[in-house]
Amino acid sequence: MSLQGKTAVITGSNSGIGLAIGREFAKAGAKVVLNSFTDSAEDHALAESIAKECGVEARYIQGDMSKPDDCRGLVEQAGACDILVNNAGIQHVCPVESFPTDKWDAILAINLSSNFHTTAAALPMMRAAGWGRVINIASAHGLTASPFKSAYVAAKHGVVGLTKTMALETAEEPITCNAICPGYVMTPIVEKQIPDQMATHNMDRETVIREVMLSRQPSKDFATVEQMAGTALFLCSDAAAQITGTTISVDGGWTAL
Ligand code: NAD
């Protein structure tokens, strides 16, 4: 499928799932805007390599998604936003009574409120263009909970609620809003945790993956960033034009349990 003529803005896209989505959209011919809170040569080089590889325009725009003005500024600087992917996210694991307030505030700001600010800025552009897709990267934790992840679970449930509201506010327009709910996805950060987990549990790689990391993922296999990108691309297709206000789980059966 072709995304030629479309501009996609992907928050938190200098690594992991966001970067894979940027690459997939560029392969389909979209102009892409990558983002994170840093502003390094490597960040800009990522956009340049995607531009070269895919023959499209690709830019990196610095913006801290914990700050409302930066969220809106990112979309404004992009100049167009036919596809908005709200992907930036952080995690902190701690019992609720000792959960640091600054971590709670940061997780709510980056994982949830940024989606509100970017969407508010992008909707007028989508309406002017007569087409739009909002794709929120939520989580299996947008539908279920785990102990010690209060802020993350609250924020991701909030993302699912915001997704439904945005879908209703745009229901009669050619704009859709959906959330992808990944289970455990193999990213560089996840890969780096494996040796520590092996040492902590005194288990070999395969056992730590099956019994510790993927204990809640019935497929006993990680999802891949490419599978997330493929799902996001599908949500941009004509086949998905009537899919709005819903969640798509890509979680190896986690939420079926
Ligand atoms: P990642 O750490 O590679 O990606 C997170 C991105 O957010 C990075 O590009 C990071 O730079 C960016 N970011 C962090 N703080 C930011 C800020 N203040 N402003 C702008 N950008 C910021 O991890 P990932 O696994 O690719 O996560 C992407 C999304 O997928 C997140 O929303 C995460 O909650 C969600 N998710 C991941 C998994 C998984 O298993 N990896 C599972 C479910 C949901």
Residues whose N, C-alpha, C, O or C-beta is under 5 A from the ligand:
A	BS01	NAD	G12 S13 N14 S15 G16 I17 G18 N35 S36 F37 G63 D64 M65 S66 N87 A88 G89 I110 I137 A138 S139 A140 P182 G183 Y184 V185 T187
